[in-house]
Amino acid sequence: MATDLHERLQRVARKAQGLTDRYHALLSEKKAADARIAELQATVDELRLSVETLTRQIDYLTVVTTAIPSRADAERSRAVISRLVREIDKCIADLSD
């Protein structure tokens, strides 16, 4: 009877040790995962800030491009204005005659 009790206690002790070992292994894996999560969260924050900065730059460039037209746009505008001025000059000449 004492032998059975002793064997049972040893078996329970081995199982408890196994559970403790597994707990420590899982705990170390959790700590590593938490560190990785923190690292990835920092990366996400950096990238989010970079995206905001780049988006702001795009907005600024869009405004500048709209305020300062390209050379082709300026030439087209000049051509339209010149055509309108010629038409106005013709109208003035017709009215003068």
C-alpha positions in Angstrom: 0.0 0.0 0.0 2.8 2.4 0.9 4.5 1.6 -2.4 1.4 2.4 -4.4 1.0 5.7 -2.6 4.7 6.5 -3.1 4.4 5.6 -6.8 1.3 7.7 -7.2 3.0 10.7 -5.5 6.0 10.3 -7.8 3.7 10.2 -10.8 1.8 13.2 -9.6 5.1 15.0 -9.0 6.4 14.2 -12.5 3.1 15.4 -14.0 3.3 18.6 -12.0 6.9 19.1 -13.1 5.9 18.5 -16.7 3.1 21.1 -16.3 5.5 23.5 -14.7 8.0 23.1 -17.5 5.3 23.6 -20.2 4.1 26.7 -18.3 7.6 28.2 -18.3 8.1 27.4 -21.9 4.8 29.0 -22.8 5.5 32.0 -20.6 8.8 32.6 -22.4 7.1 32.3 -25.8 4.5 34.8 -24.7 7.1 37.3 -23.6 8.8 36.9 -27.0 5.5 37.3 -28.8 4.7 40.4 -26.7 8.1 41.9 -27.5 7.5 41.2 -31.2 4.0 42.8 -31.0 5.5 45.9 -29.4 8.1 46.1 -32.2 5.6 45.7 -34.9 3.3 48.3 -33.3 6.2 50.7 -33.3 6.8 50.0 -37.0 3.1 50.5 -37.7 3.2 53.9 -35.9 6.3 54.9 -37.8 4.7 53.9 -41.1 1.4 55.7 -40.3 3.4 58.9 -39.5 5.3 58.5 -42.8 2.0 58.0 -44.7 0.5 61.1 -43.1 3.6 63.1 -44.0 3.6 61.9 -47.6 -0.1 62.5 -48.0 0.5 66.1 -46.7 3.3 66.5 -49.3 1.0 65.3 -52.0 -1.7 67.8 -51.0 0.9 70.6 -51.0 2.2 69.6 -54.4 -1.3 69.4 -55.8 -2.0 72.9 -54.5 1.2 74.2 -56.0 0.6 72.5 -59.3 -2.9 74.1 -59.4 -1.6 77.5 -58.5 1.4 77.3 -60.8 0.3 75.7 -64.1 2.6 73.7 -66.2 4.3 75.2 -69.3 1.9 73.4 -71.6 -1.1 74.7 -69.6 0.3 78.3 -69.7 0.9 78.1 -73.5 -2.7 76.8 -74.1 -4.0 79.7 -71.9 -2.0 82.2 -73.8 -3.3 80.8 -77.1 -6.9 81.1 -76.0 -6.3 84.6 -74.7 -4.6 85.6 -78.0 -7.5 84.2 -80.0 -10.0 86.1 -77.8 -8.0 89.4 -78.2 -8.0 89.0 -82.0 -11.7 88.4 -82.0 -12.2 91.5 -79.8 -10.0 93.5 -82.1 -12.1 92.4 -85.1 -15.2 93.4 -83.3 -13.8 96.8 -82.5 -12.6 97.2 -86.1 -16.2 96.3 -87.3 -17.7 98.8 -85.0 -15.3 101.5 -86.1 -16.2 101.1 -89.7 
